[in-house]
Structure formats: structure tokens, C-alpha cells
Amino acid sequence: MLINPTTFPRFGPWAIPTGRSAVTSVCDGVLDAIGSTPLIRLDRFLPDADIDLLVKVEALNPGGSAKDRPAKRMLQQALDDGRIDQQTVIIESSSGNMGIGLAQACAYHGLRFICVVDPRAQVNNLSIIRALGGEIETVTRPIDGDFLTARLSRVQELLQRHANAYWPNQYANPANPLAHFHGTIAEIDRALSGEFDVLLVATSSTGTARGCRDFLRQRGREVDVIAVDSINSVLFGGSPGPRKIPGMGAGKIPALAAGQSFDQVRRVTDLQCVIGCRVAARREAMLVGGSSGGVLATIATMKNELAGKRCVGILHDSGTRYLDTVFNDQWVQSALGIAPERLHQMVTQADFAVSDEALA
């Protein structure tokens, strides 16, 4: 018997989505499929809030994150400028997603790729990089308490070791924010005809946030750009501290972030990121990554300020890469000191206000 969707309510456990038009374009290779990610309205994450909440789901890029965009652009620009050729070794420092994006782009162009990571990198991410033909160099000790400094030092060693090597340098390369200027925010603006009030973006290199902000300012859009940062990040005058969620915050100010300002900076704890991820899974059936959980947690804590507004959050990657951490009760207890029973209570109640327990 065929199901008649008109007999089911729009919401509730038996609601059936009506669907969207099928994609009809044909991409010329996997890199051509980067971009045009969907905007999804979330009407269950904050069911009692007067907020029109939409999210840009960057996990649906072929490499699984927003970093696909700058990885493609940085490499293509270097090829076009003649800075690299088929014998060049590409070397980059990454906490995971940029490494995957570059591994994908290098594999497509037939280039050797070495990714420098630290112990916080997700095991699954490293497996993906290797599956795409990338090589892994792991630094095991921080320099002056900072793993990013250690990774960049190793990058310099490798550049000296290989005669024909190129460092895209996601932390300083203007192609990083330009990828989001011409891609991410342009797609959002076009889809919404410029009619939105607030944009929230997790920050690390600040490439995404800068590109989005510059686009909106250039077009005279009256949109508040809120940078979401870790509570233990040095960005925007912050203080360094331990961070368990990769891809958000920094222990050293990248060149792209130096002197940058946004309409607001909001800081989140690692535990708030965890709760944001798990509430999204429970209420919206979406697996989102750690920094995305931070963006959603920020919206939850600002719901009174954001009432009556259309808000867009950029979700950088998928929760499938955090199954052994963010979605693992034992990891949360070990890393953040929150017992599974207490964590489940927080998630059930969508209780973001108590997240400072993670700092105890």
C-alpha cells in the first residue's frame, strides 16, 4: 500500500518531508562539485524561540567540510600562477578538515601531499587523508604550550627537506577568505535575496568569517556577523587554555586573524559544543561537527537577543567525524569531566546555561 503523505501531520514522528527539486547539473570532476551546499531551516532546535534559524550545511561538500572551498582555490591559484607543477610536494598544517580538502584536491591533480597534524587530530580524519593518498606527519610535543606553533615549525622543516615544495598556508593565504567571499556567503545571500539579519561563524584561521564579512560589507548588507570562538582561544584578545574541540579557536594568532574585528565575538566551552551537537542530533536528526555545535549553542544562549530575526549559522562539518569524541560518553567524561547521566540530562533539557561546569 502506498503511503499518502497528506494523511500525516507536518511535524511529529510520522511527518513526511515533501522534498526538493532534483539536482540536474553534471559536474566535471569531484572538485567541480564543491559548493552549492543547502540552506536548511531548523524549526525544532529551539522550538520555543521566535527565531527564523537557517544553517548552511558545509558537510555536503564532497570532502565533507567548508575547507573544501579554500583548499580547491589555493591549489588552483598556485597552479595557474606557475608556483607549483606535477613534481611539487604540497605541505600543510591542519587539525583535519583542511588536510582532507587538500588531500582531495592533490589527489585530483596528481600531486604529492604531506599533512602535519598533532595528537588532537581525529583518527577518522587521518584515515581519510591517507585513503586519498596523503601522508601524515605528527608532532607530539607543543612548543611554548601550543601545538599550532609546533606544527608550523615542522612545516618549515619539511619545506627545507624537499627541494620542490609548496606551503599553501591556510593561515595567511588570501585565497582562503576569497573562497568564502565568492562561494559560501554569495550562495547564502543569493538564496535569501540578502534578507537576513545575523550570520554566525566559528573561527580559527578566520578565513570563513573574513570572506563572509567582507562580502556583506561590500554589498551594504545590514547583517551582524558574529564570530564564535573557543573560551580558551587567543583570538580577539582572548586567553590561551586547553581546547578539546579541533577546528575552532587558536593558540597562536594566524596572519589572517591579525587585526580583524566583527560585530560581536561570542565564546563557547567545549561542553557547550558537545551539547549543541547532541541536541541537533536529537531534535533535528542532523549529525554536526564540534564547531557547528558551538555555533548552535551560541544561538541558543542568545535566543532572547535574536528574537524576531532571521539568523544563519554556518556549519563547517559533519558529526560523523566526531563519533569517537563528541558523541562518545566515555570521551566526554574523560576529557571534560561530565558523567554520562549528567550529560544526557543536559542534552534532554537542551541546557546550555550550565556548561561552565566544564571549566571546573
N, C-alpha and C positions, 0 to 999 in steps of 0.2 A: 504494500500500500504506500502510495506517495504521500509525503508529509505536506500539508497545506500550511505555509508559514503565516497566513492571515489568522489562523486559529490560536496563535501563541502571542503572548504579550511582548512588547518591545524589550522589557527588562525582566530579570529573574532567571532562574536556572534553565528554563526552556526557551529563552529568547533565541531567535534565529536571525543572524545578520542578513541584510538584504544584498550585500556585496557591492562591488565597484566594477567599472568597465575594465575589460581585459587590456593588458599592455599589448600594443600592436607593432611597436618598432622592433627592428632587428639590430643588435649591437655588433659592431665589428671588433670582436675580441673582448676579453674579460674587462680590460681597462676602460673600454667604451661604456661598460655597464655601471661605472661609478657615478653616483649622483642620482637625482630624481627620486630620492627616498621619500616615503609618505609622511604626511602630517596626520596624526591620529588624535581625535578628541577623546579625552579621558573624563567621563562623567560619573565614574564610580570611585576614583581615588579619594576625592573629597566630596562625598555625596551631600553634605550639609553646607557647602560653601557656595557663595554666589560668584563663582569664577568660571569663565569660559576657558578651560585648560586644554591646550593642544601641545603635542610633543612631536618633534622631528626625529624619526627613528633611524639613526645612522647605522644601526646594526645591520640594516638591509642593504648596505653596500656589499659588493662581492667578497671583500676581505673582512667584512664584519664590523667595521667601525668608521668613524668620521676621519680617521687618519688615512684612509684610502685616498682621500682627495688631495692633501698636500704631498703624499708620497708620489702619486702619479705626476703632479705638477712639477715638483722639484726635480724628479728624474728626467722628465720630458724637456724641461728648460735646459738642463745640463747637456742633454743630447743635442738639442737644437743649437746651443751655443758652442758646441765642439769641445766642451770641457771634459767629456768622457767618450770613450769608444768601447769596442767589444772586449778589449783587454783590461779595461779598468775594473778595479776592485772597489765596490761600494761599501763604505763602513759607516755605521751609525750607532748611536746610543739610544736605547729605548727601554721603557718599562713594559712594553709588549705590543701595543696596537700599531705604533709606527713601524716597529720591526716587522709585523705581519704585512702591513701595507707595502713596505719596501721590498720584502721578500717576494710578494706577489708581482710587483712591477719589475723587479730584477729578473725573475723567472720568465716573465713575458718577453723581456728584451734580451734574454740570454746573457745576463751579467752575473758575475760572482758577487755574493753579498755576505758580509760579516756583521752580526748584530751583537753589540756589547750590552750586557744586562747585569743586574745584581740579584742577590738572593730573594728579593721580594717579587720577582717576575713570576707570573702564573705558569705552572708546569705545562698546562694545556697550550698556552700561547707559544712556549718554546717548541712544543711538538709540532705546532702548525708551521712555525718558521722553518723548522728542519724539513717538514714534509714538502715545503715549497722550494727546497734546495738551499736554504740559508744556513750559515754556520753560526754557532753560538760561542761567544767569549764571555765568561762570567767573572766579574770582580767579586772578591769575597770579603774585602775589608773596606770600610768607608775611609775617606780622607777628611780629617777635621770633623768627623762625625757625620759626613754627608756622602751618600752613595753616588749621587749625580756627579760630584766632583771626581770621585774615583772612576766612574765610567768614562768621563771626558778625558781623564788622564790616560786611560787605556786606549781610547780612540787615537790620541796623539802618538802613542807608541806604535800602534798598528799602521798609521799613516807613514811613519818613518820606516817601518819594516817592509812595506810594499812600494815598489818604485812607481807604479801607476795606480794610485788610489785616490778616491774622491769621497769627501765627507759632505753629505747634503746639509748637515747641521740644521735640524728642525728648530733649534732654539734661537737661531738668528736669521734664517733664510726668509726673505720677504715673500717668496713663493708660498710659504705656509699660510699666512693670513690671506694672501691673494686667492688661494684655492677656495677659501670660505666666502670671500668677497664676491667672487664670480659664481660660486656654486651654492653653498648651504643657505646663506641669507637671501640670495637672489631668488632661490626657489620658494622660500617661505614668503617673501614679500609678494611674489607673483601669485602664489596660491591664495593669499589673503587680501590681495589688492591693496597692500600697505595698511590694512585696517587691523592693527593690534597695538596693545598698549605697553606690554612688558616682555622682554626677552631675558631668559636666564640661561647662563652658560657656565659650565665647570671650567676651571682654569688650571693650566700647568705651564706650558710654553706661552700661553695666551694667544696662540695663532687663531683659534676659532673666534674667541671673543673680540680680538682686534679687527679681524676681517668683517665680522658682523657689525660691530660698532661703526667702522668707517663707512660701510655701505649705507647704513641708516642715516648717518650724519650728512653724507654727500647728497642724499635724496631728500633731506629735510624732514625725515620722519620723526614725529614726536613719540619716540619709543624709549622707555627707560631700559638700559642694558645693565643687568645685574650680574656681576662676576661672583660665582660660587667657588669658594676656596676652602681648603682644609684649615682647621683651627690651629694646626701646627705647621703652617707654611710661612715662609719668609716673604711671600709676595705681598705687595701693597702695605708694606710696613709691619708685617706680621713677625711673630717669633718662631724660631725653629723648634721642632719637637718630633717625637715618634709618629709616623704615619703608616698605617697598615693597608690602606686602600691605594693601589697604584693608579697613576693617571690623573691625579688631582693634587694640586699644591706643588711646592718645590722647596728644597733645602738650600738652593742657590738661585739667585735671580737670573733667569735667562736674558739674553740680549733683547729678545722681542718684548719682554715684560718690563724692561727698564723704563721708568718714567711714565708708564701707562696709567690711565685712570678711567673709571667707569662711573655710571650714575650712582651705583651702590656696590659695595662689597659685602657679601654675607658669608660667614664661616660656619662650617658644619663639622661635627665629630665623626669619627669612623662609625660609631654606633648608629648615629642618625642615618648614615649612608646605608647601613645594613637594614635598618627598619624600613627605609624608603624602598629598597629593592624588594623586600618581602611583602610589603603592603601592596606594591604594584602587581606582584605575582598573585596574591590572594584576591585582590579586588578587580584587577584589570586583565588577569590571565596573561601578563607580559613579564618575561624574564629580562630585566635590565641590569646593566653593569653597575659597578660600585659608584663611579662619579655620577651616573644617572640617578642612582638612589639619593645622592646628595642634593641634586637639583630638585627632585621631587620633595625631599624633606624640607628644603628651603621654602618651597611654595606652601607646604603645609604650615610651617611656622609663621608665614607671612599672610595667611589667608584673610585676616581682617583688613590688612593694608591693601590687599589685592581685590577686595570685594568689588564687583561690578565691572571688572576689567577682563579683557581678553589677554591671556598670558600664553607665551610659547616657551617651552623648555626644550633645549637640545639634548637628546640622549645619545651619548657618544658610542656606547657599545652594548653588547648583549650579556645577560646574566649567565649564559651557557659557559662563559669563560671564568666564572666565579663560583662554580658548583662546589669546589673544594674549600672555599673560603667563606664568602658572604652567605652562601646558602648551606653551610655546614655548621651544625650546632656546636660540635666539638671545637672547631676552629674558633668560632666566636667566643666560646668560653675561655679557651687558651689565650687568644690574642687580646681580647677586650675585657675578660673577667666577668662576663654575664652568663649566668646559669641558663640552660635551655628553658626551664619553666618560666623564668622571669622574661626571657626574650620572647617566648611565644605569647605571653600576656601583653607585652608592649606592642607586638605586631597585631594581635587581635583587636586591641583598643586603638591602634594607629597612634600610639602615644610617643610623640616626638619630644615633648617637653622634658622628659626625664632622662634624656640621652646624655646629659652631663655626667651620669654615673660612670660613663666610660673613662672619665678623667680621674676617677678616684684611685 
